[in-house]
Amino acid sequence: MTEEIEKPAYAQDLKAIADSMPDEDLLFDLAELFKIFGDSTRIKILFALLGREVAVGDLAEILSMTQSAISHQLRVLKANGLVRFRREGKSLIYALSDDHVTKILNMGLEHIEE
């Protein structure tokens, strides 16, 4: 006669946990989004844009970088929906794409400051 091994109390919830997991493609996209936040230059740009619009040249000056380097990082941020731009004459003026970006930055700061 085999003795049944008692399962932990949470074991009954395993199927519910598995069923509640987001779709694999969605998880992949989320991981890709968080990779964008893994670069300190991009984080600096996002913080410079908090609550304001800033021209590429001004971002370069603020961050003591070349316009080319800033433009490269802005392309990555734009491609991932984190910033938007408008044209003013020959200048491109950038801003955060929406309030979600501000919330992500603020929540990240709050988490590491605890």
SVG drawing of the C-alpha trace seen along z (x, -y; Angstrom):
<svg xmlns="http://www.w3.org/2000/svg" viewBox="-8 -77 37 79">
<polyline fill="none" stroke="black" stroke-width="0.4" points="0.0,0.0 1.4,-3.4 1.1,-6.2 -0.2,-9.5 2.1,-12.4 0.4,-15.4 0.6,-18.4 1.2,-21.9 -1.9,-24.1 -1.0,-26.3 -0.8,-23.3 -4.5,-23.6 -3.9,-27.1 -1.2,-26.1 -3.7,-25.7 -5.3,-29.1 -1.8,-30.7 -0.9,-29.1 -4.2,-30.1 -3.8,-33.7 -0.4,-34.1 -0.4,-36.6 0.1,-35.3 3.7,-34.4 3.8,-37.2 2.7,-39.8 5.3,-38.7 8.0,-38.9 6.9,-42.4 6.9,-43.4 10.5,-42.0 11.5,-44.0 10.0,-47.2 11.9,-46.7 15.2,-46.3 14.7,-49.8 14.9,-51.1 18.2,-49.2 20.2,-52.0 21.2,-55.0 21.4,-57.4 17.8,-56.6 16.7,-57.0 18.4,-60.4 16.6,-61.4 13.3,-60.3 13.8,-62.2 14.8,-65.3 11.5,-65.1 9.4,-64.7 6.6,-67.2 8.2,-69.2 9.1,-69.3 12.8,-69.6 14.6,-70.0 17.2,-67.4 20.0,-70.0 19.0,-71.1 18.9,-67.5 22.4,-67.1 23.5,-70.1 21.8,-69.1 23.3,-65.6 26.7,-66.7 26.4,-64.4 26.5,-64.8 23.2,-65.4 23.9,-62.2 24.1,-60.1 20.9,-61.7 19.1,-61.2 20.1,-57.5 18.6,-57.0 15.5,-59.0 14.9,-56.7 15.0,-53.7 12.6,-55.4 10.2,-56.5 10.2,-53.0 9.1,-51.6 6.4,-54.2 8.0,-56.0 8.5,-59.4 6.8,-61.4 8.0,-64.4 6.8,-67.4 8.6,-69.5 9.2,-73.2 10.9,-74.6 14.1,-72.5 14.0,-71.4 12.5,-68.2 10.9,-68.8 10.5,-65.6 8.1,-64.8 7.1,-61.7 4.4,-59.8 2.0,-59.6 1.5,-59.5 2.3,-55.8 6.0,-56.6 6.0,-59.1 4.3,-56.5 6.9,-53.8 9.8,-56.2 8.3,-57.4 7.4,-53.9 11.0,-52.7 12.4,-55.6 10.1,-54.9 11.0,-51.2 14.8,-51.8 14.5,-54.6 12.7,-52.3"/>
</svg>
